[in-house]
Structure formats: C-alpha cells, structure tokens
C-alpha cells in the first residue's frame, strides 16, 4: 500500500491521496463551465521528498493532475486555461521548485514559482489570481503561526469563485491552546479562549475543529450560496492521536458530496497505511519479520456511528408527506453529522427493510445506493 519513497512520510501519502482524488474530480466538474482554472499552493516546498523527480510532493501531484485534466477536458472539446502558482520561502527548496516547474512537460499550463513568505505575499498572490478565474487555494504549512489565523487568511477568503483546502495543524495547536503566553494567538484562530476542562479529549477536539470551521465559513463574503465546510482527520502514523485536519471550504453542495466520497475512500486507505507503519516499527524493533503482511489487513470500522443513531436521524428528516432529497439535502446531512455517505445509505436500506421508509422513485429497481441524491428522489416515512 505505501510506496517505498513514502516510507516514514505516511501522513504525506494520505494527504496526497486525498489531493489526487478530490482535485481531479473538482477540476473536471469546474472545467465544464469555466474557461480558466487556477491552482495556488501557498507552501509548496518541496521539503522531505523521497523521489528525485518530485512526484511524491504536492507540486508533482498537483501538476500531474492539472496536466491530465487539461488533456481530458480538451478531449471533451472544453478549452480550459490552466494556471498554477507555487509559493516557497526556503531558498534551497525554491531552487528545486523552480527547476521542476520550468520543465517542458508542463507545456500548456501557465506555471509560476515565487520565492517568499506567504504572509508577505498575500497581495501578490491575489493580484496573480485576478478576478475572473476559478481558484483553488491549497494551504499546507509545516507550522501554524501567521498561516491559519482568520485574519491571515481573510484576504484569500474574501475572494469570490474560490475554494480552499487548509492543513490545520491540530496536534500543535491543541498543545498550545491553554498556554497563557499564546492566548492572543489562540484568539486569532478561535475568536476566544474558553475553559474546556470539563470536556473529554474527544469532546474538546470536536469543539475546537468545529469552531474553526464555523469561523472560516463566517469569513466568506455574502453570496446567494451559503458557505460549507468538511474535513478529513489525519492521524499520527503510529499513534492514535490527531496530527492534523485537512479542512475543505466551499459554497457548492456538490463539492461537499464529492469531498466526502473521497474522504470515505481515504478512511480505508489510512487504516491500512497506519497498520503498515506500525508493522514496520515492530519489525525494526524486534528484527523479526511477521507472518502476516499488513497489506492484507482488513480495516475494522470500529469508529463508525451506531446504525441506530443514523436511522433515528433519517426518521427525523422524513415525514409521511413525500419530499425530494437531492445534493443540497445530502450536503446538509453530511455537514450536520460528519458521517460518510455509506452510513446514510446503509441506514436507509435498513429502515426500508423494516418498512419504515420508502423511496418512491426506486420501485422495481435493484441498486447499490438506496438514494440517488444527484438526480433527486422522493422519500417518505411510512405510517407505523
């Protein structure tokens, strides 16, 4: 499962897997209607690359995706102008970055690299973006100060026709949350510093990341479509604690749906990757190989929601009067709960088998998904 050049960098493999899966879907959807798509990597690196051709860096991953999407859209008679901007502060990393983006293989893509600090370059970044292009901002720092604070991100967040994927370094921020010396820094992120001593560690984590997402959404400019956010939890490869969250910010319900589809796929991959990392450590410590390869590990979905909770949630959404459920409804449900789409589909199937609900548009059909949200289907709760 883990490519050799990602060994010891398992969290980067998880992050890049999400980037590959989601960005490709996003650009193919956006490319159906937009003439220009721009990608901005605010902390490009490369830092700890494992391969000489930088394919295992966010720069290599993103440019390969852009190149593939440009060709695929051209095959659909969609002439989309792709642009990419990469920011890197470290001079040595910038030298590698500049050499890589100037390669001839990126012909047809308007690529630029800038050496400098993200905080100082925010105005220049926005000037490069212009007003017309759809822009995807990837904010993936190695730290958090002068990066994830709301005021720091606000100039970017105020731009229209934009989406964002932000690496929120929760492991570091959680550690510093109660330190008096950093109280003002925490207020810049969360708005205030609360007494969370009565909360369990899990409740505290959920409270803080949800609060940050709400503050991000509240910083977007007024629009007819309301802000939406979803997230992916990335765990330490060999420890059961959060390393960071990848926080996604958009206005489009379809974006939430596609992001959560990729999140669910990533959940399985992350479980297997972490099992491999733990096995690698055991082998190093004992000097003995193990009988079973971690690659054959079948992840147990031990932290999925109790099906009874999901069924109760469905029943709270349905009435005896049929109502059409589409992508907007699904996005609302995913944001409200943080559950996967399969959790909702499985619970609806169980309710249907119990004769408690009905999909009026699924009569006489056999289907993998009980509700086709993209086309919209009429659902109702049945009388007991």
C-alpha positions, 0 to 999 in steps of 0.5 A: 500500500505505501510506496517505498519513497513514502516510507516514514512520510505516511501522513504525506501519502494520505494527504496526497491521496486525498489531493489526487482524488478530490482535485481531479474530480473538482477540476473536471466538474469546474472545467465544464463551465469555466474557461480558466482554472487556477491552482495556488499552493501557498507552501509548496516546498518541496521539503522531505521528498523521497523521489528525485523527480518530485512526484511524491510532493504536492507540486508533482501531484498537483501538476500531474493532475492539472496536466491530465485534466487539461488533456481530458477536458480538451478531449471533451472539446472544453478549452480550459486555461490552466494556471498554477502558482507555487509559493516557497520561502526556503531558498534551497527548496525554491531552487528545486521548485523552480527547476521542476516547474520550468520543465517542458512537460508542463507545456500548456499550463501557465506555471509560476514559482515565487520565492517568499513568505506567504504572509508577505505575499498575500497581495501578490498572490491575489493580484496573480489570481485576478478576478475572473478565474476559478481558484483553488487555494491549497494551504499546507504549512509545516507550522501554524503561526501567521498561516491559519489565523482568520485574519491571515487568511481573510484576504484569500477568503474574501475572494469570490469563485474560490475554494480552499483546502487548509492543513490545520495543524491540530496536534500543535495547536491543541498543545498550545491552546491553554498556554497563557503566553499564546492566548492572543494567538489562540484568539486569532484562530478561535475568536476566544479562549474558553475553559474546556476542562470539563470536556473529554479529549474527544469532546474538546477536539470536536469543539475546537475543529468545529469552531474553526470551521464555523469561523472560516465559513463566517469569513466568506463574503455574502453570496446567494450560496451559503458557505460549507465546510468538511474535513478529513482527520489525519492521524499520527502514523503510529499513534492514535492521536490527531496530527492534523485536519485537512479542512475543505471550504466551499459554497457548492453542495456538490463539492461537499458530496464529492469531498466526502466520497473521497474522504470515505475512500481515504478512511480505508486507505489510512487504516491500512497505511497506519497498520503498515507503519506500525508493522514496520516499527515492530519489525525494526524493533524486534528484527523479526519479520511477521507472518502476516503482511499488513497489506492484507489487513482488513480495516475494522470500522470500529469508529463508525456511528451506531446504525441506530443513531443514523436511522433515528436521524433519517426518521427525523428528516422524513415525514409521511408527506413525500419530499425530494432529497437531492445534493443540497439535502445530502450536503446538509446531512453530511455537514450536520453529522460528519458521517460518510455517505455509506452510513446514510445509505446503509441506514436507509436500506435498513429502515426500508427493510423494516418498512419504515421508509420508502423511496418512491422513485426506486420501485422495481429497481435493484441498486447499490445506493438506496438514494440517488441524491444527484438526480433527486428522489422522493422519500417518505416515512411510512405510517407505523 
